[in-house]
Amino acid sequence: MRVTFKLFATLQDYLPAEAKKSNALALELAADTTVAQIIERFSLPQKLVHLVLVDGAFVPPGERAGRVLRDGETLAIWPPVAGG
């Protein structure tokens, strides 16, 4: 299956060079791949994985290990953001 993986702000540094301009990467995954497995695959520090959305729906930390991705979905992750 294919999903779109997006990282924002400082997390973009964890994307391959060719994906940094668009902050998105198309991934071919096994049918039972979870959100947590993608976070691990890209070695994202847990303290920086703050807002996780699948097709715009929030995935709480306790549900990420069990949330299986489906073909065509978009997984987007943001770090904590401070503003002023």
Buried (B, 14 or more C-beta within 10 A) or exposed (E): BEBBBBBEBEBBEBBEEEBBEEBBBEBEBEEEBBBBBBBEEBEBEEEBBBEBBBEEEEBEEEEBEEBBBEEEBBBBBBBEEEEE
